[in-house]
């Protein structure tokens, strides 16, 4: 299914001018079950023909933030305080990248989570994030 979302995914439920420029991104589920996907297009590639690390870090950041925000109803409002990223691989044109989040803790002032970015069965990035809670509900 080159050029679009995998079955079961729809347009990302929340976007911004920056994400619209970098995307398109897709999602399904919310909270701990949130999965975000990206079909690799030409504008995601670096000079070596692989997905640019900045695209992968952007997606790790929004996957972490959106998963934690939607883990509660009403959603949590939080901002990135720390993001650590480890690259174990990459992706190429037309690959489908999935982002799956593991929420560690939703605290009163800080939230902690990990995200794994995969192409098929291969994990290509692991990231962990700390988010500062600005408001609840």
C-alpha positions in Angstrom: 0.0 0.0 0.0 2.7 2.5 -1.1 2.0 6.2 -0.4 -0.7 5.9 2.3 -1.7 4.6 5.7 -1.8 0.9 6.8 -5.3 -0.6 7.3 -6.9 0.5 10.5 -5.1 3.9 10.6 -6.7 7.3 10.0 -5.3 10.8 9.8 -3.5 11.9 12.9 -6.2 13.1 15.3 -4.3 16.3 16.3 -1.9 18.2 14.1 -0.1 21.5 13.8 1.4 23.5 10.9 4.8 21.9 11.6 3.4 18.3 11.6 1.3 19.1 8.5 4.6 20.2 6.8 6.6 17.1 7.9 3.8 14.5 7.6 1.4 13.0 6.8 1.1 11.0 10.0 -1.6 8.5 10.9 -2.9 7.1 14.2 -5.2 4.6 15.8 -6.1 4.1 19.4 -5.3 6.4 22.4 -3.4 6.3 25.6 -1.4 3.2 26.2 -2.9 1.7 23.0 -2.0 4.6 20.8 -0.1 3.7 17.6 1.2 6.4 15.2 2.3 5.5 11.7 4.3 7.1 8.9 4.6 6.0 5.3 8.1 7.2 4.3 8.0 9.6 1.4 10.8 11.4 -0.5 10.6 14.5 1.7 11.4 12.4 4.8 14.8 11.2 3.5 18.3 12.5 4.1 21.0 12.7 1.5 21.8 9.0 2.0 18.3 7.9 1.1 17.3 7.0 4.7 14.7 8.6 6.9 16.2 11.7 8.6 16.8 11.3 12.3 14.9 14.6 12.9 11.8 13.1 11.5 12.1 10.0 13.7 12.7 12.2 16.8 9.7 14.4 15.9 7.5 11.3 15.8 8.9 9.9 19.0 8.1 13.3 20.7 4.5 13.5 19.5 3.8 9.8 20.1 5.0 10.1 23.7 3.1 13.3 24.3 -0.1 12.3 22.6 -0.2 8.9 24.3 0.3 10.4 27.7 -2.2 13.2 27.1 -4.9 10.8 25.9 -4.3 8.3 28.7 -6.7 10.3 30.9 -10.1 11.8 30.3 -10.1 14.8 30.1 -6.6 14.8 28.5 -3.5 15.9 30.3 -1.8 19.0 29.0 2.0 18.5 29.2 5.2 19.7 27.5 8.4 17.9 26.7 11.0 18.3 29.5 13.5 15.6 28.3 13.8 13.4 25.3 16.5 10.7 24.9 16.7 8.8 21.6 18.8 5.8 20.5 19.0 4.9 16.8 19.4 1.1 16.1 18.4 1.3 12.4 16.6 3.4 9.9 13.9 3.2 7.2 13.8 3.9 3.5 11.4 5.1 0.9 7.9 3.5 1.1 8.6 1.8 4.5 5.8 1.9 7.1 7.0 3.0 10.5 4.9 2.3 13.6 5.4 4.0 16.9 4.2 2.1 20.0 4.3 3.8 23.4 4.8 2.2 26.9 3.6 4.6 29.6 5.7 4.2 32.7 4.0 6.7 35.1 1.5 9.6 34.9 2.4 11.7 37.9 1.0 15.0 39.2 3.8 17.1 37.8 5.8 14.7 35.6 5.0 11.9 33.2 7.4 9.2 32.0 7.2 6.9 28.9 9.1 5.0 26.3 8.4 4.6 22.6 9.6 2.1 20.1 9.7 2.8 16.4 9.6 -0.2 14.2 9.6 -1.2 10.5 7.9 -4.6 10.4 9.4 -6.6 13.2 12.6 -4.6 13.4 12.9 -1.9 16.0 14.8 1.0 14.6 14.5 3.6 17.4 14.0 3.6 21.2 13.2 6.9 22.9 12.3 7.9 26.4 10.6 11.1 27.4 9.8 13.1 30.5 6.9 15.5 30.2 6.0 18.4 32.6 2.3 18.5 33.4 0.9 22.0 32.9 -2.7 21.1 33.6 -5.2 18.3 34.0 -8.6 18.7 32.5 
